[in-house]
Amino acid sequence: MTTKEQINQELEKLPEPLLQEILDFVQSLQAKHEKNSISSDSQPAQTLTTEHTLTGSTAEDLLEFVGSWEGSDIRECLQLVHDSRIPLEF
C-alpha cells in the first residue's frame, strides 16, 4: 500500500474537526515548501522534514525562534495553542 493510500485510509476514520486541522497543516507545509523554493535560486529548497523538536526544550532553547514568526494569523495560532494546551497541576 502506498503512503498516499495509507493517509487516505486514516483520513476516512477522522471526524471533521480533525480533518480541518490536517488541512491547515498540509496547507502550511505547502506554503513553506513554496516559500523555500522561491526564496533563493542559488540554494536548494529545504526538505519538508522536521528540523527541530521542541519536546523537553528549555526557554533558552526556544530563544532561537524569537522574531521568526511569519504570517498574519498569529492571533488565531495563539488561540489554538491556548485552547489545546494541557492544564498543569502543581
N, C-alpha and C positions, 0 to 999 in steps of 0.2 A: 504494500500500500504506500502511495506517495505521501509526502509531507502535506501537500495540499488536501489530499483525501482525508488524512487524519485530522487536519484542522477542521474541515467541513463536518466531519463526523462529530467532533467535540462541540462545534457550534450549534448543532441541532439540539443538543441537550440543555443549552443555557437559556435562562429567562431573559426577557427583553432588556431590563436594566444592565445586566452584564454584557449583553451584546452591544449596547451603546458605549460602554467603557472600552470594549475591544475595538470598536470602530474608531473611537478617539485615539487609541493607542496606535492603530495601524496608520491613521492619517498623520499622526505626529512622526512616526517612522518615515513615512513617505516624504514629508516636508523636510525632515532632517537630511535625508538622503539627497533630495533635490538641491537643497542649500549647499551641501558639501560638494556636490558635483559641479555646481555653478560657481562656487566661491573662488576657485583657483584652477586655472587651466594647467599650471605647472605642477600642481600637487595632485596625486591620485585621490579620488573620492574615498572618504573614510568608510569602512565597512559598518554594517549595522550591528556589530557585536557590542556587548556591554563593556564599557571601558572602566567603569568604577562600580564597586559595590559599597553601599552605604551601611550595611548591616554591621553593627558594632563600631561604627565610626565615632570619633570624638568630635567635639566642637572645633578643635584645631584642624582635624582632617577636613572638615566641611568648609574651612576658610578659602580653599582654592576655588570654590564655586561663587564666592562673593562677586557681585557685579556681572555674573554670566547669564542672567535671565534675558531671554529674547522672546518677544511676543507681546501681545496685547491682552492676554487672558489671565493675567496674574491674579486678579481678584477671584475669578472662577476656580483657578487651581488652588488657591489658598483655602477657599471654602470647601473644596473637595477634600483637602488634607484635614481640615478641621472636622468635617462630617465623618471621615472614615478612620480617624485615629482611635487608638485603644486607650481607654482611661487607665491611668496608673493608680496603683494602690500603694500607700506608704505605711 
